[in-house]
Amino acid sequence: MIVWVRKLLENWVARGFFALLVIGFVFWGISNVTTLIGSNTAVAHVGGQEIDVSVVQAAYQRALNQASQSGGGTPDLATRRQLALGALSGVLRQQLLQNEQRRLGVVVPDSAVRAMIDAIPSFQTNGVFNEQTFNQVLEQNNTTPDRFIGEIKDDIAGQQLLGAVLGGVAPPDELLRQLFSYIAEQRFAAVVNIPFAAQAQPKLPGDAVLRRFWQNNPAQFTAPELRTAKIVILSPALLAPKEVVAPADLDAAYARAEAATPPAVPVRSVQVISVDNLAASSRLEAAWKRHADWAEMQAMAKKFGASAIELKQAKQMEIPSPTLGAAVFAAQPGQVNGPVAGTNGMYVFKVTDVSASGTDAAALRAQVLQSLQMQKAQADVAQDVDNLQDALAGQTPLDQLPGSLGLTAVEGTMDASGNAADGTPAPIPGGAALKAAIVKAVFAAHAGDPAQLTNGPDGSYFAMTVSAVKPPALQPYAQVQAKVLSAWTRQEITREAEVQAANLMQAVNQGQSIQTAAKAIGASVDMTAGFTRAVPPAGLPAQMVPVLFTLKPGKATMQQTDSGFSVAALIKTVQPDPAADLADYARLQQEMVKELQNDAGESLLNGLQARDKVTVNQKLLAQIYQ
């Protein structure tokens, strides 16, 4: 049930269902799982009680439907297994809590269930519970009133049980202060960039210098091993585009797909700023209408204590406020609208895209055609693979195989990275996985080995022979002289920039200010904004941030970048004051409380699991998702 709740919470309507039902723990795994023999329908036992497979099957089916409707199609076996394990975990977790609730005598009054359901906005019309709306929303979410009411009752009981366990969980003040000091400490640095492009070009070296560089750096001038191979591929993906589908078959399949496809639903992408007072919302609206971009609006929203969110391809029912949803779907794209009063404050918004979910007719027909072609191709491959195997067993050369087998043939030279001799990708047909499998097989074979049929990815087969192997070899100096000169020049420029950066860093670390040291070499100094361990400033290499948090003011460090070297000196540190930043301190406290509650909830469930001796019939569980 809790797995179902978590899946359901992915849309805004269902979030409204459970706004008052949040329990302070998530994620719990099953350990010490064994296979139970001797029961036909019990997929698990908890404290001696049987969990019927139908209960887990129902939870799994809901999760599977949710996954399929999200646009990913039918999940693969590994995903289905994870969905089944999640469904089982949720059912076991529910049973463990119910066992403990009964042991402690926890009772949920009907009035409490009624009050909670009445308070859910998604079931209300004009602020009052509406039974017709209640039934419609539950039907849209593939559940029944009895099941939903039962789950509400279980959740209330769970809150009573877990509230006693989690209610007193709180981090020590000293731990909070230390964490806040670590996370929110700000540092300011001065940065000097020494780019490669600013270095003078070195004098052209003599031929002897370049030859010595060529000899001392053979890895830079060694051609990789090359192999020449003949390859034949039997692949449904390569064969499918050539398959001919009868118009009548296409029309019939399209009609079935069209009937099974939900109608297109209007969707909109919208940027929304939610603020709790009219004055602030009006100021934000005015700034937005003066053509402030979304990044600026997000920064302004934070300053006003507002929330800035962006919804992508949202249906009207997925927008958290009915009033906002109606306004969004009535607005013109590109215009700033608001303030709009909602249940949680004022909204200012801009619609950025208008479209519809679902597949249009042309796209659906193309998908159906591709599906039929793939089915025919798979059938042809299954029929041809035996004939191909027989031909290879009879030592038929690859270039003499029958043309009726639907093969794709290619011949060429490649390296172990799948590139041709000129460094461009070798034109091996098929997807990336098939290409990688072929290259791996080519470099695992020996020259002259007979062709053997190999299973490839996605139902494909291939066979190949290697006719020549050219081992790695140092390229002749005369052939790569220009490349040697370029590499030598790059090395000399890098060394010069590194020496300049090292001298600058040493001068600062010996007591000179970075401004004075930079002026001596004609470099400019840039000051960073205040930064924390988690949020590095723009323009500063990320690797320098941890180092700067180990330095004392006035000390420097350096780092090579793609374009040169950066030298940064720590200018000052600013220790955070919880009293001056109550919002961030409170946010950290809430996060710590949540983490500790998660740990406490997990410990409780692990203890209940150990006490009630959870066992699982793995064979019966596998039947759910296979």
C-alpha positions in Angstrom: 0.0 0.0 0.0 2.8 2.4 0.9 4.5 1.6 -2.4 1.3 2.5 -4.2 1.0 5.7 -2.2 4.5 6.7 -3.2 3.8 6.0 -6.9 0.5 7.8 -6.6 2.2 10.9 -5.2 3.9 11.5 -8.5 0.9 13.5 -9.8 -0.5 16.6 -8.2 -4.0 15.3 -7.6 -2.8 12.4 -5.6 -0.4 14.6 -3.7 -3.6 16.4 -2.6 -4.9 13.1 -1.4 -2.1 12.6 1.0 -1.1 16.1 2.0 -2.1 15.3 5.5 -0.8 11.7 5.5 2.9 12.2 5.4 4.7 9.7 7.6 8.2 10.5 8.7 10.1 7.6 7.2 10.7 6.1 3.8 12.5 3.2 2.2 12.8 -0.1 4.0 14.3 -3.3 2.5 13.6 -6.9 3.2 16.5 -8.8 4.7 16.9 -12.4 5.8 14.5 -13.5 3.0 14.1 -17.2 2.6 12.2 -19.4 0.3 9.1 -20.9 1.9 8.0 -24.3 0.7 4.6 -25.8 1.1 2.1 -23.1 0.4 0.3 -22.5 -2.9 -1.0 -19.0 -2.4 1.0 -17.5 0.5 3.8 -15.4 -1.0 5.1 -14.5 2.5 4.6 -15.1 6.2 4.7 -12.3 8.8 4.5 -13.3 12.4 2.9 -16.6 11.4 0.3 -14.8 9.3 0.0 -15.6 5.6 0.2 -12.9 2.9 -1.8 -14.1 0.0 -0.2 -13.7 -3.4 -3.3 -11.8 -4.7 -2.6 -8.9 -2.3 0.9 -8.4 -3.7 -0.3 -9.1 -7.2 -2.8 -6.2 -6.9 -0.2 -3.8 -5.6 2.2 -4.9 -8.3 -0.4 -4.4 -11.0 -1.1 -0.9 -9.8 2.7 -0.1 -9.9 3.0 -1.8 -13.4 0.1 0.3 -14.8 1.6 3.4 -13.4 4.9 2.6 -15.0 3.3 1.8 -18.4 1.2 4.9 -18.4 4.3 7.1 -17.7 5.3 6.6 -21.3 7.9 3.9 -21.0 5.8 1.1 -22.6 5.9 -2.3 -21.1 8.8 -2.5 -18.5 11.5 -5.1 -19.1 12.0 -8.1 -16.8 14.5 -6.3 -14.4 12.1 -3.4 -14.0 9.2 -5.7 -13.4 11.1 -7.5 -10.8 11.9 -4.2 -9.0 8.2 -3.3 -9.1 7.2 -6.7 -7.6 9.8 -6.3 -4.8 8.5 -2.8 -4.1 4.9 -4.1 -4.0 5.9 -6.9 -1.7 7.9 -4.5 0.5 4.9 -2.2 0.9 2.5 -5.1 1.8 5.0 -6.5 4.3 5.6 -3.1 5.8 1.8 -2.6 6.2 1.4 -6.0 7.8 4.2 -5.4 10.3 2.7 -2.1 11.4 -0.8 -3.6 11.6 0.6 -6.4 13.8 2.1 -3.9 16.1 -1.0 -1.7 16.1 -3.1 -4.7 17.2 -0.5 -5.7 19.9 -0.7 -2.1 21.3 -4.5 -1.8 20.9 -4.4 1.1 18.5 -8.0 2.0 17.3 -9.0 4.5 14.6 -12.5 6.0 15.1 -14.7 6.3 12.0 -15.1 10.0 12.7 -11.3 10.5 12.3 -11.4 8.7 8.9 -14.4 10.8 7.8 -12.7 14.1 8.9 -9.6 13.3 7.0 -11.4 12.4 3.8 -13.6 15.5 4.1 -10.5 17.7 4.4 -8.9 16.5 1.1 -9.3 19.3 -1.4 -9.5 16.9 -4.4 -12.8 15.5 -3.1 -14.3 19.0 -2.5 -16.6 21.2 -4.6 -16.8 24.8 -3.4 -14.9 23.8 -0.2 -17.4 21.0 0.7 -16.9 17.2 0.3 -18.7 15.9 -2.8 -19.3 12.2 -3.0 -19.6 12.2 -6.8 -16.2 13.9 -7.1 -14.8 11.5 -4.5 -15.9 8.5 -6.6 -14.7 10.0 -9.9 -11.2 10.8 -8.6 -10.8 7.4 -7.1 -11.9 5.8 -10.4 -9.3 7.9 -12.3 -6.6 6.6 -9.9 -7.7 2.9 -10.3 -8.9 2.3 -6.7 -12.3 1.8 -5.0 -13.9 3.7 -2.0 -13.6 0.7 0.3 -9.9 0.2 -0.5 -9.1 3.9 -0.2 -11.0 4.2 3.1 -9.1 1.1 4.4 -5.8 2.6 3.4 -6.8 5.9 5.1 -7.6 4.0 8.3 -4.3 2.1 8.1 -2.4 5.4 7.6 -4.1 7.1 10.6 -3.3 4.1 12.8 0.3 4.2 11.4 0.6 7.8 12.3 -0.6 7.1 15.9 2.0 4.3 16.2 4.9 6.1 14.5 4.0 9.4 16.1 4.9 8.0 19.5 8.2 6.7 18.1 9.2 9.7 15.9 7.6 12.6 17.8 10.5 13.1 20.2 13.3 12.7 17.6 15.4 15.8 17.4 19.1 16.5 16.7 21.3 17.9 19.6 21.8 21.7 19.4 25.6 21.4 19.4 25.4 19.0 16.4 23.1 21.4 14.5 25.4 24.4 15.2 28.5 22.5 14.0 26.8 21.2 10.9 25.4 24.7 10.1 28.9 26.2 10.6 30.4 23.6 8.2 27.7 24.0 5.6 27.0 27.7 5.6 30.6 29.0 6.2 31.4 31.5 3.4 34.8 32.2 2.0 36.0 34.9 -0.4 38.9 34.5 -2.8 41.0 36.5 -5.2 41.7 34.7 -8.5 44.4 35.3 -11.1 44.0 33.4 -14.4 47.1 32.7 -16.5 45.9 31.5 -19.9 47.9 29.4 -22.3 46.9 31.8 -25.1 48.7 34.7 -23.3 52.0 32.9 -23.4 54.6 33.8 -26.0 55.2 31.3 -28.7 58.5 29.5 -28.1 61.3 29.7 -30.6 61.2 27.0 -33.3 63.4 24.1 -32.0 66.0 22.3 -34.1 65.3 19.0 -35.7 67.3 17.2 -33.1 65.0 18.6 -30.3 61.9 17.5 -32.1 63.3 14.0 -32.8 64.2 13.6 -29.1 60.7 14.7 -28.1 59.3 12.2 -30.6 61.4 9.4 -29.2 60.7 10.3 -25.5 56.9 10.4 -26.0 56.1 7.3 -28.1 52.6 7.0 -26.8 51.6 10.2 -28.5 52.8 9.1 -31.9 52.1 5.4 -31.9 49.4 4.2 -34.3 46.9 1.7 -32.6 46.6 -1.9 -33.6 44.5 -2.2 -36.8 42.5 -5.2 -37.9 40.9 -5.9 -41.3 37.7 -7.9 -41.0 34.8 -9.2 -43.1 31.5 -9.0 -41.2 28.0 -10.3 -41.9 25.1 -9.3 -39.7 21.6 -10.8 -39.3 19.6 -8.3 -37.3 15.9 -7.6 -37.0 16.6 -3.9 -36.5 18.6 -3.7 -39.8 16.1 -5.9 -41.7 12.9 -4.2 -40.4 12.9 -1.1 -42.6 13.0 -3.3 -45.7 10.0 -5.4 -44.7 6.8 -4.9 -46.7 3.5 -4.7 -44.7 0.2 -5.3 -46.5 -2.0 -2.2 -46.4 -4.9 -4.2 -44.9 -2.7 -5.5 -42.1 -1.5 -2.0 -41.4 -5.0 -0.6 -41.4 -6.3 -3.3 -39.0 -3.3 -2.9 -36.6 -3.7 0.9 -36.7 -7.4 0.6 -35.8 -6.6 -1.6 -32.8 -3.9 0.8 -31.6 -6.1 3.8 -32.1 -8.9 2.2 -30.0 -6.5 1.4 -27.2 -4.8 4.9 -27.2 -6.2 7.4 -24.8 -7.4 10.6 -26.4 -5.1 13.5 -26.4 -5.3 15.7 -23.3 -4.2 19.4 -23.4 -1.0 20.1 -21.5 0.9 23.2 -20.7 4.3 24.1 -19.5 4.3 27.0 -17.0 6.6 28.9 -14.8 5.0 29.8 -11.5 5.9 31.9 -8.5 3.9 31.3 -5.4 4.0 34.1 -2.7 2.0 34.6 0.4 1.0 38.3 0.0 -0.4 40.5 -2.6 2.2 43.3 -2.3 5.1 41.0 -3.0 3.3 39.2 -5.8 2.6 42.5 -7.5 6.2 43.6 -7.3 7.3 40.2 -8.8 4.8 40.5 -11.5 6.0 44.0 -12.4 9.6 42.9 -12.6 8.7 39.9 -14.8 6.7 42.2 -17.1 9.9 44.3 -17.5 11.3 41.3 -19.3 13.3 39.8 -16.4 14.3 36.2 -17.4 13.4 33.1 -15.4 16.7 33.0 -13.6 16.3 36.5 -12.3 12.7 35.8 -11.2 13.9 32.7 -9.3 16.5 34.9 -7.5 13.9 37.6 -6.8 11.4 35.0 -5.5 13.9 33.7 -3.0 14.5 37.3 -1.8 10.7 37.7 -1.2 10.4 34.4 0.5 8.4 33.0 -2.5 8.6 29.7 -4.3 9.5 29.5 -7.9 8.6 26.3 -9.7 8.4 25.2 -13.3 5.9 22.6 -14.5 6.6 20.7 -17.8 3.8 19.3 -19.9 1.3 19.4 -17.0 -2.4 18.5 -17.3 -4.8 20.8 -15.6 -5.6 18.3 -12.9 -1.9 18.0 -12.1 -1.6 21.7 -11.2 -1.7 21.9 -7.4 -4.3 24.7 -7.2 -7.6 24.4 -9.0 -7.8 28.2 -9.3 -4.3 28.3 -10.7 -5.0 25.4 -13.1 -8.0 27.2 -14.5 -6.0 30.4 -15.0 -3.1 28.7 -16.6 -5.3 26.9 -19.2 -7.1 30.2 -20.0 -3.9 32.2 -20.4 -2.0 33.1 -23.6 1.5 31.7 -24.0 4.3 34.1 -23.3 2.3 36.6 -21.2 2.9 37.2 -17.5 -0.3 36.7 -15.6 -1.4 37.3 -12.0 -1.6 37.8 -9.2 -4.1 34.8 -8.9 -5.4 34.0 -5.5 -5.2 30.3 -4.6 -5.5 28.0 -1.6 -1.9 28.6 -0.6 -1.4 32.3 -1.4 -0.9 34.3 -4.6 0.4 33.1 -7.9 2.2 34.9 -10.7 2.8 32.7 -13.8 3.8 32.6 -17.4 2.8 29.8 -19.9 5.8 28.8 -21.9 4.3 26.0 -24.1 0.9 24.7 -25.2 0.5 21.2 -26.5 -1.4 18.0 -26.0 -0.4 14.7 -24.6 -0.9 11.6 -26.6 0.2 10.5 -30.1 -1.1 12.2 -33.2 -2.5 10.0 -36.0 0.5 10.2 -38.3 3.0 9.3 -35.5 0.7 6.5 -34.3 0.5 5.0 -37.8 4.3 5.2 -38.2 4.7 3.5 -34.9 2.3 0.7 -35.9 4.1 0.2 -39.2 7.5 0.0 -37.5 6.1 -2.5 -35.0 4.7 -4.7 -37.8 7.9 -4.5 -39.7 9.9 -5.5 -36.6 7.6 -8.4 -36.0 8.1 -9.6 -39.6 11.9 -9.0 -39.3 12.1 -11.0 -36.1 10.2 -13.9 -37.8 12.5 -13.8 -40.8 15.6 -13.8 -38.6 14.3 -16.7 -36.7 13.8 -18.6 -39.9 17.1 -17.6 -41.5 19.4 -18.1 -38.6 19.5 -21.9 -38.9 20.3 -21.7 -42.7 23.1 -19.2 -41.8 24.4 -21.6 -39.2 24.5 -24.5 -41.6 26.2 -22.4 -44.3 28.9 -21.3 -41.8 29.3 -24.9 -40.6 30.0 -25.9 -44.2 32.9 -23.4 -44.4 31.0 -21.1 -46.9 33.0 -17.9 -47.2 31.3 -14.9 -45.9 31.2 -13.2 -49.3 29.5 -16.3 -50.8 26.6 -16.6 -48.4 23.2 -16.7 -50.0 21.6 -13.3 -50.7 18.3 -14.6 -49.5 19.3 -14.7 -45.9 18.7 -11.0 -45.3 22.3 -10.3 -44.3 24.1 -7.0 -44.0 27.7 -7.2 -45.0 30.7 -4.9 -44.4 34.4 -5.1 -44.8 37.1 -2.7 -43.5 39.9 -1.9 -41.1 39.4 -0.6 -37.6 41.1 -0.1 -34.2 39.9 -1.4 -30.8 37.9 1.8 -30.4 35.9 1.1 -33.5 37.5 3.8 -35.6 38.9 3.5 -39.1 42.5 4.1 -39.9 41.8 7.8 -40.4 40.3 8.2 -37.0 36.7 8.4 -38.1 34.1 5.9 -36.8 34.1 2.7 -38.8 30.8 2.3 -40.7 29.6 -0.8 -38.9 25.8 -1.1 -39.3 23.5 -1.3 -36.3 23.1 0.4 -32.9 25.9 1.2 -30.4 25.5 -2.1 -28.5 25.8 -4.2 -31.7 28.8 -2.2 -32.9 30.6 -2.6 -29.6 29.9 -6.4 -29.6 31.3 -6.7 -33.1 34.5 -4.7 -32.4 35.1 -6.7 -29.2 34.7 -10.0 -31.2 37.1 -8.8 -33.9 39.8 -8.0 -31.4 39.3 -11.3 -29.6 39.7 -13.4 -32.7 42.9 -14.5 -34.5 43.7 -13.9 -38.1 42.5 -16.8 -40.2 40.0 -18.2 -37.7 36.9 -19.6 -39.4 33.7 -17.6 -39.1 31.4 -18.6 -36.3 27.9 -17.4 -35.6 27.7 -15.1 -32.5 24.6 -14.0 -30.7 24.5 -10.2 -30.6 22.2 -7.7 -28.7 18.5 -7.3 -29.4 18.0 -10.6 -31.2 20.8 -10.1 -33.7 23.5 -12.4 -35.0 26.8 -11.8 -36.6 29.8 -13.7 -38.0 33.3 -12.3 -39.0 36.7 -13.3 -40.1 39.9 -11.3 -39.5 42.2 -11.3 -42.6 45.0 -9.0 -41.3 46.4 -7.6 -38.1 48.7 -4.6 -38.1 50.3 -4.3 -34.6 50.8 -0.9 -32.9 53.8 0.9 -34.2 55.6 4.2 -33.7 54.8 6.4 -36.6 57.8 7.5 -38.7 59.1 10.9 -37.7 58.8 12.3 -41.2 55.1 11.3 -41.2 54.2 13.0 -37.9 56.7 15.8 -37.9 54.0 18.5 -37.8 52.2 16.7 -35.0 55.4 16.4 -33.1 56.0 20.2 -33.4 52.5 20.9 -32.3 52.8 18.7 -29.2 56.2 20.1 -28.3 54.9 23.7 -28.6 51.9 22.9 -26.5 54.1 21.3 -23.8 56.5 24.4 -23.8 53.5 26.8 -23.4 52.0 24.7 -20.6 55.3 24.6 -18.8 55.8 28.4 -19.1 52.3 29.1 -17.8 52.8 26.6 -14.9 56.1 28.3 -13.9 54.4 31.7 -13.9 51.5 30.4 -11.8 53.8 28.6 -9.4 55.9 31.7 -8.9 52.8 33.8 -8.3 51.5 31.3 -5.7 54.9 31.1 -4.0 55.1 34.9 -3.7 51.6 35.0 -2.1 52.4 32.2 0.3 55.6 34.0 1.3 53.5 37.1 2.4 53.0 39.2 -0.7 49.5 40.3 -1.5 48.0 38.6 -4.6 47.3 42.1 -6.0 50.9 43.1 -5.8 52.2 39.8 -7.1 49.8 39.8 -10.0 50.6 43.4 -10.9 54.3 42.4 -11.2 53.5 40.0 -14.0 50.8 42.2 -15.6 47.9 40.0 -14.6 44.5 41.1 -13.4 42.8 39.9 -10.2 39.1 38.9 -9.9 37.3 38.7 -6.6 34.8 35.9 -6.1 31.5 36.2 -4.5 31.1 34.5 -1.2 31.0 30.7 -1.7 30.3 27.7 0.4 31.5 24.1 0.2 28.4 23.1 -1.7 28.1 26.1 -4.0 31.4 27.1 -5.7 31.6 30.5 -7.3 31.4 30.9 -11.1 34.7 30.8 -12.8 36.6 29.0 -10.1 37.6 25.4 -10.8 35.5 23.1 -8.6 38.7 21.2 -7.4 40.0 24.4 -5.8 37.0 24.8 -3.4 37.9 22.0 -1.0 41.5 23.3 -0.9 40.4 26.9 -0.2 38.5 25.6 2.8 41.8 24.2 4.2 43.7 27.5 3.8 44.3 30.4 6.1 43.5 33.9 4.8 46.4 35.2 2.7 47.5 31.8 1.5 47.1 30.6 -2.1 46.7 27.5 -4.2 46.8 26.8 -8.0 45.0 24.5 -10.4 45.4 23.7 -14.1 42.3 24.2 -16.3 41.5 23.5 -19.9 42.6 27.0 -20.9 45.5 27.7 -18.5 46.2 27.9 -14.8 44.2 29.5 -12.0 45.8 30.9 -8.8 43.4 31.6 -5.9 44.2 33.3 -2.6 41.9 33.1 0.3 40.9 36.7 1.3 38.5 36.2 4.2 36.1 33.8 5.9 32.7 34.5 7.3 31.3 32.3 10.0 27.5 31.9 9.8 25.3 33.1 12.6 22.1 31.0 13.2 20.4 34.0 14.8 21.0 36.1 11.6 19.9 33.4 9.3 17.0 31.7 10.9 15.4 30.4 7.7 18.5 28.4 6.7 19.1 27.2 10.2 15.5 26.1 10.5 15.7 24.3 7.1 18.8 22.4 8.3 17.0 21.5 11.5 14.0 20.2 9.6 16.3 18.1 7.3 18.1 16.7 10.3 14.8 15.8 12.0 13.6 14.1 8.9 16.9 12.1 8.5 16.7 11.0 12.2 13.1 10.1 11.8 13.9 8.0 8.8 16.6 6.2 10.7 14.2 5.7 13.7 11.4 4.5 11.4 13.8 2.1 9.6 15.1 0.8 12.9 11.5 0.2 14.2 10.6 -1.7 11.0 13.8 -3.8 11.1 13.0 -4.7 14.7 9.4 -5.6 13.8 10.7 -7.7 10.9 13.2 -9.6 13.1 10.6 -10.2 15.8 7.8 -11.3 13.4 10.2 -13.5 11.3 9.4 -12.4 7.8 9.8 -15.2 5.2 9.2 -15.0 1.5 8.3 -17.6 -1.1 10.7 -16.5 -3.8 9.4 -18.9 -6.4 5.8 -17.7 -6.0 7.0 -14.1 -6.0 8.8 -14.6 -9.3 5.5 -15.8 -10.9 4.1 -12.3 -10.3 6.4 -10.5 -12.6 7.5 -13.1 -15.1 
